[in-house]
Amino acid sequence: MIKRNYIKKAEVYFIIIFLLLPLLIDDILYNHIMVLAGVYAIPALGLSLFMGYAGQISIGHAAFFGIGGYCMAILTVRWGLPSLVSLLSAGFFSGLLAFIVGRPILKLREYFLALATIGLVQIFQVVASELSGLTGGISGIHGIPWFSIAGFEFDTSLKQFYLIWFILYILFLYSRNLVHSKYGKASLAVALNEDTAKTIGINPSQLKLNFFVLSAVYAGIGGGLFVSVLTSVSPEPFGLNLSVIFAMMVIIGGMGSLFGTITGAVLLTWIINWVGRYQAYSLPVFGIILILFLAFLPEGIFRGIGSRWFDFVRTYADENWRKELDK
């Protein structure tokens, strides 16, 4: 109970400091990068649920991210629907597509499933480029309005920062409650061993599909916010590179670590901004980062650092410290 109280207090203090940082730093570039980090963290959070708790691999979530973006653009620009309705629709249609394609492709496992999800990205980009009457083709759709609620426009990086991170926090709370529920524990049983899960009355196929759909809904919401920030959409950004980046955010944060995934999204977004100045070296840099994390912190940034710290203390600390750690 005492440990939980400390964790809750630390979370409150962290949130307060985090919300004050944009006001204290007062830098447009910082706000813009953190806005993008929050946007990328939303699909990464959903992917963390699918990979960490359903035990599956997906390299195709850029497709659902793109579907959400195009839904947002079409509904606001062509149909004139309100931003909130369009954003919810973006999540719904991404989840609907995941439900349709999920039943056949989730019969595959491991690397075969990863290859199938890569195909989703390729198909999405071709369709988005060819349906020019609806999607604007290669040029895309421009003039997407700023996200607005009841006439209040989020037309600055500071306003967008608070909007996106508020939405992300709501999704984080929902995800945390989900993984701590009986359903979340059942998903871990499936991730560990599907055959064993069947013997205790769990339906692995339905559970994997549910997590796949939920992760796609998250990606669709993230895509809708993404195009609201950029005020334009085209097929190019929603390629395989973006899917790999989402997967890297989960790996860096730690499979199944929700807070770690958000941290991985922030860290990788800043790295992308820095590497963007050296386009020729971007792929080697990302490859080196991934190899280093897999080699030295395979559990993720927080779990890896934590386990290394415990090992260090157990090796060099005095007897009293060791007894405290072993409690």
PyMOL commands that set and color helices and strands:
alter all, ss='L'
color gray80, all
select helices_A, chain A and resi 2-25+28-53+61-78+83-105+110-130+132-135+157-179+182-192+194-199+204-230+240-253+258-296+301-316+319-325
alter helices_A, ss='H'
color red, helices_A
select strands_A, chain A and resi 141-142+148-149+152-153+232-233
alter strands_A, ss='S'
color yellow, strands_A
deselect
rebuild
show_as cartoon
